[in-house]
Amino acid sequence: MKEVYVLAVESSAPIPLEELRPAFESEDVRFAMLEGGNGFSVHAEGTQVEVRFDTQRPTKGVDPRLLTGSEEAQKAFQRTQGYYWLSVEPGSGPQPTVPVFEALWCARTLMEQTQGVLLDLTAYKLHDVADVVEITELDFDIRDHVNLHAVAAIEGDTPLWVHSHGMEKFGTRDLEIFHLGEEDLLAAEMFLHELCTDMAFGQGPGARKEVHTSEGQSFRLVPSEEARVNLLGVPLETFEGHEALFLSVVSPLGRHNTAELLRPYRERFVPEPEERTESLRLEAQALLPAFKARFGRKGLMEPLTFLVRAPFETHPEGQAVEENLWLEVVAWEEGTVVGKLVDGAVHTTEWRKGAHVEVDEEHINALAISHEGRTLDEEEIRALLIAERPM
């Protein structure tokens, strides 16, 4: 068993176990006391979560400088006096995310009984109760479970060593990539998040196996104790505090030159030309009455999905930035679209994939319709909607 979370609470005394039993036990969940009576275990979905209470503040391996979380969560953590340590067997159960989510549900249940903040010991992340509710209810977002750090390892134009923290709880090593420049960071972040997601679900590539991407690039994941042999000019003290073993992303020949691998990811961050954005907005607003009417008479089993795009404000590094996000239309209430986000915000988790949102229809700047999972092109959409246009 590995300690993966700590629920830090204001009280220095635990909730009596018999008071907790009704909150946990159900037809599908078994609640049992641990030997010695200093905690309990929860058995569900083929996994086991062990919970032990202590008043010793978590300090070993927890660098305060690396902790991320809201300012309120940081302050709340400093006020805590009691600590529920949650342990699981990483990688057990039907697939690797299951024990992690059982631990999160366990923490959420405890947070309904007592005030506290949840510390992810593997990713150095603090979550308040609202975070935990969203993580357990909305679509999976790897950014809730890992932190990416960039460290200047050498001199020059590509000095950065970017690596993850948090994958241990999924029963796998964290990832790392070397020789990146500042302009590579967003692309590397997206690439590593996609790769971490696959690995969290047990679908990642095997070590040393050459992997070909859909964009024609290829790479290997090589154990860090092997891959770092080829690193030149990186002082050993760079890795102090990072003694854990990683998987290094390298070229098929084992080299640390991955610039071409990140090219398709860089292209995703190229801003849409203003002229294109304005053209799409005008087209969307012109088609909106027909689009709305066709959505209104969509059959219950009709294989059509209606999507709209609108700007959402996010705050990476405290700066307000607008991102255009797509949402699947669920309902139309007068002049407001109610929908479910198809993808979360790129730069932050303020707007999460799967979240239900409301958008004023005058803010819609693009439309799309898919049929049985295939997105229709512009001419097909016009042909579909033309019958809805008022004569």
N, C-alpha and C positions, 0 to 999 in steps of 0.2 A: 504494500500500500504506500502511496506517495501523498504527502500533504500538498494540496493544490490551491486551496482557498483558506483564508482566515476571515471569519465574520467578527469584526471588532465592535463591541457594544459598550454602552455607557455604564452598565451595571457591573460590579465586581463579583456578583453572585449569579450562578446559572439558574435558569428556569428549572423547577423540579421536573424530572423526567416523566412522571405520571401526568403532569399537566401538558407535556408536549405530545404524549402518545395520541390523543384524539386528533391533533392537528395533522399528524403524519399517517396514521394507520388507516388503511382502506382495503377494499377487496383485492387491489392489485399491488399494495405496498405493505411490506412487513416491517414492523418497528421492534427492535430488540435492544435490551440494555447490554453494554459491554461488561466484560469481567472487571470487577472492582468497583463498578457503579459510577465511574467517572465520565461516562459518555454513553452514546447509543449508536446503533447502526440502522440503516435503512436499506431494504432489499427491494429492488424494482427493476423491470426491464432486463433481467439477467445480470444486473450489476449490484455492487454493494458500496454504500457510502458510510464511512465511519466518522463520527463527530465526537471530539473530546474538548472539554472546557478547561481553560487555564487562565491565570491572571498574569502570566509572563508575556510582556509585550514582544511582538515579533521583530527581531532586530537582525538575526543571523541571515545573511544573504539578501537583506532588504536595504538597498541603498536609497535613502530619502531623495537623492538628487535624480533618481530614475523614475520615481513614482509619478504616474499621470492620473488625472482625475480633476473634477471641478474644484474650485477654491473652497466651496462649502464642504465637499467630501474630505478634502485635505484637513480642514479645521476640525471637522467632526472626528476624524481619525486620531487627532492629537488629544481629544478629550476622553477617549475610550479607556476603560479599565479592565474589561473582560474579553476573552478571546475564544471563539469556537473554531477549532481546527478541523477542517474537512479533508478527508483522505479518500482516494480512490485507487483502483488498480488501472493505470493508464493503458489504453488500448484494449481493455476487456469489453465484453458485451458484443452485440451484433455488429457494431462498427465503432471506430474510435471516438466519435462525438457523444455517444450515449452516456458513458460514465461522467463525462464533463457536464452534460445537461442534467443528469440526475443530481450531481453535486450542486448545481445552480438552483434546481427546484428545491433542494433541501435548504439551501441558504435563503431562498425566497420565503419559504415557510417559516423559518426562524425569524426573518425580518418582519413578518406579520405579527410576531409575538413580542418583539423587543426592538428598540431603535438601534441602528448600527450601520456600518459601511462595510462592504465586502472587498477584501484585498486579494487579488490574484497573485499568488506567490511566484508563479512562473513568468508572468508578463509584467509585473510591477505596475498593475493597474488598480485604481480604486473605483468602485461602483457604488452609487447610492441605490436606494430601493427602486427608484424609477428606472434606473439603468437595468437592474436585474429583471424587472417586469418586462421591459422591452426586449431584452436579450432572449428571454424564455418564450416570448409570445410571437415575435416577428421573425421574418426569414433570417437564416443564418448569415452573419456578417463576420468574416474572420477578424476584422479590425476590433471587434469586441474582445478578442481572445489573445491577440498578439500585440507586441510593441516592436517597431522597427527603429533601430538606432544607427546613426551615421557617425563614424569616427574617422578623423584625419589620420591615416596610418603612415603616409609617406609624403614627401615633397612633390611638387609638380602640378600638372593640369588635371590629373586624375588621382587624387590622393585618398579617396574615400573608401572605407570598408563599411558596407551596409549589412546589418545582420538582424535577425529576429530574436525575440524572447517570447516564450509562451507555448511553444509546440510540445514541450515535454509532457504536458497533461494529456496530449493526444497519443502518447506512446511513441513519439518520433523525435529525432534531433531537430534543433533549430537550423535555419538556413543562413548562408552568408554569401556575399559576392564582393569582389575586390576591384580596385582600379576604376573607380567611378568619379566623374566630375559633378559639380553642382547641377549642371544642366541635365544630368542623368537621374536625379533623385526621384522625380515624380514617376518617370517611366519604370525605374527599378522598384519603386514602392508598389505600383500596380502589378508588375510581373511577380514579385515575391508574394503579394497577397493572393494572387490567383493560384500560385504553386502551393502556398500554405493551405489554401482551402481544399485543394485536391488531396493533400496529404492528411488533413484533418479528417477527411471522410475515407481514408484508407485507399485512395485512388491515385496516389502519387507515383512517380517513376521509381524504379529500383535503383539502388546505388550502382554507379559505374555504367549503367545502361544508357546508350545514346538515345536521346529523345528528339523527335522531329516535330516542330510546331506547324500549325496550319499556314503560317506565313513563310515557311521554307527555311527557317533557322533551325539549328540543332544545338544541344548542350548535354552535359552530363552532370549528375550529382555525385560527388566524390567525397568520402569521409575526410574531414578537415585534417586529420593527422597525416593523410597522404597528400592532399591537395596543397597544403601550406608549404610543402617541401620545395615547390616551384616558385614561391614568393621571394622576390628579391628586394632588399632594402627596407623590409618591415621589421622594426626593432621588437624583440620579444616582449618588452614591457607593454606594448600595445594591447596584448591579450590578458593583462592582469585584470582580475575580476571577471574574466570570461573563460574560465578553465573548463567549462563544459565542452563536450564534443559537438561539432556542427557538421552539416552537409554543405560543401562548397559548390557553387554553381561555376562550372568551367566550360571551356570549349571542348568539342569532341576529342581534341588532342591533349586535353588536360591543362591547357593554358588559361591564364586569368585575363583573357581579352574577350570581353562579352559585349562590346559596343554594338555590334551588328544584331545581336540577340534582342536588344532593347529598342531597336529602330521602330517596329510597329507600335510599341507602347508610347514612344515620343509623339508619334503622329496623332494619337488620341487627344493630346493636349494642345494641338494647334487650334487656336480660336477659330470659330466659324466666322467667315467674312460677314461684316455688318450688312452688306448688300443681300447676302443669302438669307440672313436672319429676318430682315425686313420683308423680303419676298415671300418667305414662308409664312410670316405673320399675316400679311395681306391676303394670301391665298387661304389660310386657315379661317380668317374672319369672314371671307366671302363664302366659303363652303359650310360655315358653322350651322346655319339654319337647317340645311339638308342633312348634315352630319347628325345633328341633334334629333331631327325627325326620324331618321333611319334607326338611330339607337333606340328611340322610343317604341318602335314596333319590331324590335329584334325578337325573334322567337326564342323560347326557353332553351331549346336544344340546338339552335342555329349556331354553327361553328364559326362565328364572327367575334372578333375582339376589337373593341373601340379604344383607341389611345389618343391622348392629347399631351402636348408639351407646354410647360409654363416655367417661368423663372422662380427660383427659390433662393433665399438669402442664406449663406453659410458664413462661418467666421473662422477660417484657418488662421492661426497665429493672431487671433483677435481682430483681424481685418475683415470688414464686410465684403463678401464676394457673391455675385449672382451666378447660379448654375442653372442651366436649363435641364429639367428632369421630366421624364416620361411617366405618366400614370395611366393605368387601365381604368376606364370609366366604369363605375359601379352604379351610380345613380345621378340624375340630373334634377336638382331642386331649384326651380325658378332660374335665376341667373348664376347658380353655383354648381360646379362639377364636384361630385364626391368620387374619389378614386383611390386606387392602391398603387403605391410607387413601384414601378417595374425595376428600377435600379436606385440604389442609394446615392447620396452625394459623393462625389469623387474625393473631395479634400477632407471631409469630416464625417462623423456619424450623426450629425444633427438631424438629417433626413435619411431614415433607414429604409432599405428595400423592404417592401411589404407593409410599410406604414400607411394607414388610411389618412388622407388629406383632403382638404377642400380648396378649390381654386375658383376665383371669380372668372367667368367665361370670357370677360374682356381681356384677361391676361394670357389667354391661350395663344401661342405663337407657332404651333405646328399641329397637324393631325396625322393619324395613321390608322389603318384598319388591317387586321390580319385575318386570314381565312385558313383554318386548320393549321395554325402555326406559321404560315407563310405570309410575310408582309406584302400587301398589294402595292404595286407601283402607282405613280400619280395618275396615269391614264385609267387604270383599273378602278381607283377610288372615285374618280370623276364619273366613270360609267355607272358605278354602283349607286352614286348619290344623285345622278341627274334626274331620276324619276321623282325625287323628293323636292326638287326646286319648285317654288310657286310659279304658276303660269302668269 
